[in-house]
Amino acid sequence: MQDIRCGACHRKLGAGEYVRLAIKCPRCGTMNVLRAERPAPESRRASYSGDPTHEHERSRCRAAQPPAP
């Protein structure tokens, strides 16, 4: 969990997890509008670029097919 504090007076307004939150501080009256940061990628994934030998075969097969009506 994460502490949620007022941006002006730093009073603790709560604790939790949020995507978007709008909360008014009871001490100073500041309206605090918070958004979650973008999450970091969970893991690095290998990008699939295709096998070059199969790509050649696919393009050859597409050329042999008659055009759709």
C-alpha positions in Angstrom: 0.0 0.0 0.0 1.0 3.6 -0.6 0.4 6.6 1.7 -1.8 9.3 0.2 -0.8 12.7 1.4 -2.0 16.3 0.7 0.2 18.1 -1.8 0.0 21.4 0.1 0.3 20.5 3.9 1.4 16.9 3.6 -1.3 15.6 5.9 -1.9 11.9 5.5 -5.3 11.5 3.8 -5.3 7.7 3.5 -3.4 4.6 2.3 -4.2 2.3 -0.5 -3.9 1.7 -4.3 -5.6 3.8 -6.9 -5.9 4.6 -10.6 -7.5 8.0 -10.2 -8.4 9.7 -7.0 -9.8 13.2 -6.1 -9.8 14.0 -2.4 -10.2 17.2 -0.5 -7.9 17.8 2.5 -9.9 18.5 5.6 -7.0 20.5 7.2 -6.2 23.0 4.4 -9.0 22.5 1.9 -6.8 21.7 -1.1 -8.4 19.5 -3.7 -5.8 16.7 -4.4 -6.3 15.0 -7.8 -4.0 11.9 -8.1 -3.4 9.5 -10.9 -1.4 6.3 -10.8 1.9 6.2 -12.8 2.2 3.8 -15.6 3.3 0.5 -14.3 6.7 -0.8 -15.3 6.7 -3.7 -17.7 6.4 -7.0 -15.8 9.2 -8.7 -17.8 11.2 -8.3 -20.9 9.7 -10.4 -23.7 11.3 -11.5 -26.8 9.6 -9.9 -29.8 8.5 -12.3 -32.5 9.7 -11.2 -35.9 8.9 -14.4 -37.7 11.1 -17.0 -39.3 12.6 -15.6 -42.5 12.3 -18.9 -44.3 8.6 -19.2 -43.5 7.9 -15.6 -44.5 9.2 -16.3 -48.0 6.9 -19.3 -48.3 3.9 -17.3 -47.0 4.3 -14.6 -49.6 4.7 -17.2 -52.4 1.5 -18.9 -51.2 -0.4 -15.6 -51.2 0.7 -14.8 -54.8 -0.7 -18.2 -56.0 -4.2 -17.6 -54.6 -6.8 -16.0 -56.9 -8.0 -12.5 -55.8 -11.2 -12.4 -53.7 -14.3 -11.3 -55.6 
